[in-house]
Amino acid sequence: MNSAQIDTFFATLAAANPRPQTELVYTNTFELLAAVLLSAQATDVSVNKATRTLFALANTPQRMLALGLDRVTELVRTIGLFRTKAKNLLATCQILVDEHGGQIPRSREALQALPGVGRKTANVVLNVAFGEPAMAVDTHIFRVSNRTGLAPGRTPLAVEEKLMSRVPAAYLVDAHHWLILHGRYVCQARQPQCQACTVSTCCDEGRRRLKRGRPGRQAAA
């Protein structure tokens, strides 16, 4: 994918969805951090179901600590790896209270020092909560970046670094959301919907499929 195709790629996605948003449900920055921490190896749908009750009871680090580990574990038990995630969430809350006055830090280093918060989670918080041009490379972004030729790389970090250098500045803040949503609903892992894809002519794989007469699965009407 060359620079002209990259610009067309994002211009097309932006025209279809000018204000992309995360599908995690949250009302403050702490809830966002907690939801992203809980979402590792889980779907946004499953996290939202659990956090609906959790956040109604505890929407600050102090209130989450007051619930205690047993109650938090019970409330998130429908999410994968729930025991480890509950422990990490409570440990993170303790650090937020002790070291940050209950506030969410705005640096990647401070975020990644929190239990259960890796580079991807930190990038989500920096991007969604604080509007930083950060790129959280999950399985969808990794797949789309490699398949399209937008930012091929063998590791999430390699893909992240290439995205940060190749995505035009005008699209950088929202690119994370566009790529996730495109991978989740169009450029799917097993059956990419190339025939229904509005950016297939910009995509390396899409052009190959169309040339071979293999347009991918037709999206349901």
C-alpha positions as CSV (number, residue, x, y, z in Angstrom):
1,M,0.0,0.0,0.0
2,N,1.6,3.3,-1.1
3,S,1.1,6.7,0.5
4,A,-1.7,7.7,-1.9
5,Q,-3.6,4.5,-1.2
6,I,-3.1,5.0,2.5
7,D,-4.6,8.5,2.3
8,T,-7.6,7.1,0.3
9,F,-8.0,4.2,2.7
10,F,-8.4,6.5,5.8
11,A,-10.4,9.2,3.9
12,T,-12.9,6.5,3.0
13,L,-13.1,5.1,6.5
14,A,-13.4,8.6,7.9
15,A,-16.2,9.6,5.5
16,A,-18.2,6.5,6.6
17,N,-17.6,7.0,10.3
18,P,-16.4,10.5,11.1
19,R,-16.4,10.1,14.9
20,P,-15.4,6.5,15.7
21,Q,-15.7,5.4,19.3
22,T,-14.7,2.4,21.4
23,E,-17.4,-0.2,21.9
24,L,-16.5,-0.5,25.6
25,V,-19.0,1.3,27.8
26,Y,-17.6,3.7,30.4
27,T,-18.5,7.1,31.9
28,N,-15.1,8.2,33.3
29,T,-11.4,7.6,32.8
30,F,-11.2,5.1,35.6
31,E,-14.0,3.0,34.2
32,L,-12.2,3.1,30.8
33,L,-9.0,1.9,32.3
34,A,-10.8,-0.9,34.3
35,A,-12.8,-2.0,31.2
36,V,-9.7,-2.2,29.0
37,L,-7.8,-4.1,31.7
38,L,-10.7,-6.6,31.9
39,S,-11.0,-6.9,28.1
40,A,-7.7,-8.8,27.5
41,Q,-8.6,-12.0,25.6
42,A,-12.3,-11.2,26.0
43,T,-14.9,-9.5,23.8
44,D,-16.2,-6.0,24.5
45,V,-19.7,-7.4,24.7
46,S,-18.7,-9.7,27.6
47,V,-16.9,-7.0,29.4
48,N,-19.8,-4.6,29.0
49,K,-22.2,-7.1,30.5
50,A,-20.0,-7.5,33.6
51,T,-19.1,-3.9,34.1
52,R,-22.7,-2.7,33.9
53,T,-23.2,-3.9,37.5
54,L,-19.6,-3.5,38.6
55,F,-19.4,0.2,37.7
56,A,-22.8,0.9,39.2
57,L,-21.3,-0.1,42.5
58,A,-17.8,1.2,42.1
59,N,-16.8,3.8,39.5
60,T,-13.7,5.1,41.3
61,P,-10.5,3.3,42.6
62,Q,-11.6,4.0,46.2
63,R,-15.0,2.5,45.7
64,M,-13.5,-0.5,43.9
65,L,-11.2,-1.2,46.8
66,A,-14.1,-0.9,49.2
67,L,-15.9,-3.7,47.4
68,G,-13.0,-6.1,48.1
69,L,-11.4,-8.8,46.1
70,D,-14.1,-11.5,46.7
71,R,-17.0,-9.2,45.5
72,V,-15.1,-7.9,42.5
73,T,-14.1,-11.5,41.5
74,E,-17.7,-12.5,41.7
75,L,-18.9,-9.6,39.5
76,V,-16.3,-10.3,36.7
77,R,-16.5,-14.1,36.8
78,T,-18.2,-14.2,33.3
79,I,-15.0,-12.7,31.8
80,G,-12.1,-14.9,30.8
81,L,-9.2,-15.0,33.3
82,F,-11.4,-13.3,35.8
83,R,-9.5,-14.2,38.9
84,T,-6.2,-12.8,37.7
85,K,-8.0,-9.7,36.3
86,A,-9.8,-9.1,39.5
87,K,-6.5,-9.2,41.5
88,N,-4.8,-6.9,39.0
89,L,-7.7,-4.5,39.1
90,L,-7.6,-4.2,42.9
91,A,-3.8,-3.9,42.9
92,T,-4.1,-1.2,40.2
93,C,-6.7,0.7,42.3
94,Q,-4.4,0.6,45.3
95,I,-1.5,2.1,43.4
96,L,-3.8,4.8,41.9
97,V,-4.9,5.8,45.4
98,D,-1.5,5.6,47.0
99,E,0.6,7.1,44.2
100,H,-1.7,9.2,42.0
101,G,-4.3,10.6,44.3
102,G,-7.0,8.3,42.7
103,Q,-6.4,9.8,39.3
104,I,-5.4,8.1,36.1
105,P,-1.8,9.0,35.1
106,R,-1.2,10.4,31.6
107,S,2.1,8.9,30.8
108,R,2.7,5.5,29.2
109,E,5.4,4.6,31.7
110,A,3.1,5.3,34.7
111,L,0.2,3.4,33.1
112,Q,2.4,0.4,32.3
113,A,3.6,0.3,35.9
114,L,0.0,-0.6,36.9
115,P,-0.7,-4.4,37.4
116,G,-2.4,-5.9,34.4
117,V,-1.7,-2.9,32.2
118,G,0.5,-3.6,29.2
119,R,1.5,-1.4,26.3
120,K,-1.8,-2.0,24.4
121,T,-3.9,-1.1,27.4
122,A,-1.8,2.0,28.1
123,N,-2.2,3.1,24.4
124,V,-6.0,2.7,24.6
125,V,-6.2,4.9,27.6
126,L,-3.8,7.5,26.1
127,N,-5.8,7.5,22.9
128,V,-9.4,7.3,24.1
129,A,-9.2,9.2,27.4
130,F,-6.6,11.8,26.6
131,G,-6.7,12.1,22.8
132,E,-3.1,11.1,22.3
133,P,-2.2,9.7,18.8
134,A,-1.4,6.3,20.2
135,M,-1.9,3.0,18.5
136,A,-3.2,0.0,20.5
137,V,-2.4,-3.0,18.3
138,D,-4.8,-5.8,19.1
139,T,-5.5,-8.9,17.0
140,H,-7.7,-6.9,14.6
141,I,-5.2,-4.1,14.0
142,F,-2.4,-6.6,13.6
143,R,-4.3,-8.6,11.0
144,V,-5.6,-5.6,9.0
145,S,-2.2,-3.9,9.0
146,N,-0.5,-7.0,7.6
147,R,-3.2,-8.1,5.2
148,T,-3.8,-4.7,3.6
149,G,-0.1,-3.9,3.4
150,L,-0.7,-0.7,5.5
151,A,1.9,-1.6,8.1
152,P,3.2,-5.1,7.9
153,G,5.2,-6.4,10.8
154,R,5.9,-9.6,12.7
155,T,5.2,-8.3,16.1
156,P,2.6,-5.9,17.6
157,L,5.3,-3.4,18.4
158,A,6.7,-3.5,14.9
159,V,3.2,-2.9,13.5
160,E,2.6,-0.1,16.0
161,E,5.8,1.7,15.0
162,K,5.1,1.4,11.3
163,L,1.5,2.7,11.8
164,M,2.7,5.7,13.7
165,S,5.1,6.5,10.8
166,R,2.7,5.7,7.9
167,V,-0.7,7.0,9.0
168,P,-1.3,10.6,7.9
169,A,-1.3,13.0,10.8
170,A,-4.9,14.1,10.0
171,Y,-6.1,10.6,10.7
172,L,-3.7,9.4,13.5
173,V,-5.9,10.1,16.5
174,D,-8.9,8.1,15.2
175,A,-7.0,5.5,13.2
176,H,-6.9,3.0,16.1
177,H,-10.7,2.9,16.1
178,W,-11.2,2.7,12.4
179,L,-8.8,-0.2,12.1
180,I,-10.3,-2.2,15.0
181,L,-13.9,-1.7,13.6
182,H,-12.8,-2.6,10.1
183,G,-11.1,-5.8,11.3
184,R,-14.0,-6.7,13.6
185,Y,-16.8,-6.3,11.0
186,V,-15.3,-6.3,7.5
187,C,-11.7,-7.6,7.3
188,Q,-12.4,-10.6,9.4
189,A,-9.9,-13.3,10.1
190,R,-11.4,-16.3,8.4
191,Q,-13.7,-14.8,5.7
192,P,-12.8,-11.2,4.8
193,Q,-15.7,-9.5,3.1
194,C,-13.7,-8.1,0.3
195,Q,-16.7,-7.8,-2.0
196,A,-18.4,-5.5,0.5
197,C,-15.3,-3.6,1.5
198,T,-15.2,0.0,0.6
199,V,-11.4,0.2,0.7
200,S,-10.5,-3.1,-1.1
201,T,-8.9,-1.2,-4.0
202,C,-6.4,0.3,-1.6
203,C,-5.6,-3.0,0.0
204,D,-2.8,-5.3,-1.2
205,E,-4.8,-8.5,-0.4
206,G,-8.1,-7.1,-1.7
207,R,-6.5,-6.2,-5.1
208,R,-5.0,-9.7,-5.3
209,R,-8.3,-11.4,-4.5
210,L,-10.2,-9.3,-7.0
211,K,-7.6,-9.9,-9.7
212,R,-7.9,-13.7,-9.1
213,G,-11.7,-13.5,-9.1
214,R,-11.8,-14.4,-5.4
215,P,-13.6,-11.4,-3.9
216,G,-14.2,-12.8,-0.5
217,R,-17.5,-13.5,1.2
218,Q,-20.4,-11.3,0.2
219,A,-21.8,-9.5,3.3
220,A,-25.3,-10.3,4.3
221,A,-27.8,-7.8,3.1
